Amino acid sequence: MAIAYSRGSTLGPKDLYIYIRDDKGVFIDPAIIYYEVFKYNKGALDDMSSLVVPPIKIEAGKFYAPIKVPNDAPLGTYYIRWSIKKTETSKAFAVENRFAIVNTPRVT
């Protein structure tokens, strides 16, 4: 596990973030972007938020998920799924990142 956060922590721009670029490598704001959080549970993903949530824009093409980890959040592995459409007519795609909720934060 590469990324871990502790219960009660507030995640900011340097935590769960995503950068969107066009084919030339220029940062762009997609037509649609949102995220969902899932808990890994015995080989399946349980939807933790039951909401699709828009991220916070840092600057052009750079976004983060402003998550407040509850003090009683279950420990374990989680996924954030970013759903993106670069333009209104482009095909949607998703990017997933794995992270953990632990008693004591650590980065490996």
N, C-alpha and C positions, 0 to 999 in steps of 0.2 A: 504494500500500500504506500503510495508516494505522498499523499496529502491527507492530513488528519486535523480535525478541529475538535475542541473540547465543548462539552455542554455549557450553555450559557454564553458562548462567544457570538459576537456580531461580525459577520463577514463583510468585507469591503472590496474596493477595486483591485486589490492585489491577491484576492482569494479565488473565488470561482468566477472566471472571466473568459471572454471569447473575443477574438479579433476577426473581422470580416474584411476580405480584400477582393477586388475584382481580378480579372485574368492578367492584368498588368502589375498586380501587386499593390495597387492603390487602395487605401482604406476607404470603405463605402458603408453607408447606412442601408441595410436591407429593407425591402418593402415590408417584410414581416419577420419578427423575431420574438420568441418567447421561450420560457423554460418550464420544465416540470422536474420534481424531485421524487426519486424512487428509493425505497429501502430494499436491499438484497435480502431475500428471505428464503433459505433452503432451495436455492436454484431458481427462484422466481423473483420478479420485481413487483413490490407492492407500491402503488401510487400513494405517496405520503401527503401530497398537497391537494389532490383532486381539483386542482386549478391549473390553468395555463397562465403564467405570470410574465408580464413584460419586464425585461431587465432595465437597469439604470444605464444611461448612456454616459460614458466618460468623455469621449470626444468622437469625431467621425470614425465609424467602423469599430469602436471599442466599447464593450458592454460588460457589466458584471451583475451577478445575482446578489441582491442585498438581503441575505438570509440571517435571521436571528435564530440561532440554535437553541431550542427550549432546554431549560435546566433538567427536564425529565426525558429528553430525547433518548430513544433506545440506542444503545451502543451498537456499533457494527458498520457494515459496508453500505454505502449509498451511491446512487448515480444521479447526476444532473443531465437531463436531455435538453439540448438546445435545438429548437425547430426554427428553420430559417428558409425564407424565400428572398433571393437577392432582388428580384423584380416581381411585379404583379403577374407577369406571364411566365416566369421561370419555374422550373420544377422545384418543389420543396425538398429539403434534405435535413438530416438530423446529425448532430454530433453529441456523443456521450462522454462524460468524464466521471471517473470513479473517485470517491473520497470516503473517509471514515469519520465517525463520531467516536471519540475516545474519552476516557477520564482525564488524561493528561495529554495536551497537544504535543505532536512531534512531527518532524519532517525528515524523511529518509531519502 
